[in-house]
Amino acid sequence: MHGESIHDSGLWCFEFKSHIDLKVAKSFLLSVTEGPKKGLTWIVDELLDPENMRKFSGTDQAGCADAADFAGITCDAFAHFTAVDSNLDFVVVDIQGIVLADA
């Protein structure tokens, strides 16, 4: 795997150099600082056009992509990787995006 780590706004991401063109939206972290939900954190990014937006996973559901759906299985693999790499401390959920070309 070829790529480079990028640190932006307190988030680490990996820019892949492969046969797909993957772009990550500008985002920020939103954390609860008081009350019973203190410590919960969300990654917030720009609102996607609902006409073209595709949902790859839900908040409570992941890993359901058809094997022929390269973009879907890539998102499933990324969610799995983040969970395993963080020793199950973090999980990426509700993955959404716009597929610009057949992927």
Secondary structure as GFF3:
##gff-version 3
##sequence-region A 1 103
A	DSSP	beta_strand	3	8	.	.	.	ID=ss1
A	DSSP	beta_strand	11	16	.	.	.	ID=ss2
A	DSSP	beta_strand	27	31	.	.	.	ID=ss3
A	DSSP	beta_strand	41	45	.	.	.	ID=ss4
A	DSSP	beta_strand	54	55	.	.	.	ID=ss5
A	DSSP	alpha_helix	70	85	.	.	.	ID=ss6
A	DSSP	beta_strand	96	97	.	.	.	ID=ss7
###
